[in-house]
């Protein structure tokens, strides 16, 4: 998919929305120096183009009792039929897995896992992950401290169109 060309105003809209998803259109328009109607038109166009996929709330994990985060590398036996599809289906069913990626390197997958504590994580690994079809090796990396975490897109690095499009 080709990247959509955005102007500086679009980028300002996206930057504000990534940090304040519940901002009203009136406040957003004021923040980026547009009229409310022009701001709403741009916002709707960004939604229609698929630049804005959805709106969501960021929850505090610790406040909800999730004290353990782990990145888990999973290697598979690829001699079983449909091993990838079967594992992918299993991963989608596990609420502990908040991110799952097919990767290059020694492992096939990288999972981002949240658990209440070490006991919960151990139960997840032993009762779900190790029992998944085709799993050969699991290597866990427990997060000790998060230095940076941003689930947004670096809008400042987005290529902007040379001419601003009309508001």
Secondary structure as GFF3:
##gff-version 3
##sequence-region A 1 167
A	DSSP	alpha_helix	8	19	.	.	.	ID=ss1
A	DSSP	alpha_helix	25	32	.	.	.	ID=ss2
A	DSSP	alpha_helix	36	48	.	.	.	ID=ss3
A	DSSP	three_ten_helix	62	64	.	.	.	ID=ss4
A	DSSP	beta_strand	68	76	.	.	.	ID=ss5
A	DSSP	alpha_helix	83	93	.	.	.	ID=ss6
A	DSSP	beta_strand	97	102	.	.	.	ID=ss7
A	DSSP	beta_strand	109	115	.	.	.	ID=ss8
A	DSSP	alpha_helix	118	124	.	.	.	ID=ss9
A	DSSP	pi_helix	125	129	.	.	.	ID=ss10
A	DSSP	beta_strand	135	142	.	.	.	ID=ss11
A	DSSP	three_ten_helix	155	157	.	.	.	ID=ss12
###
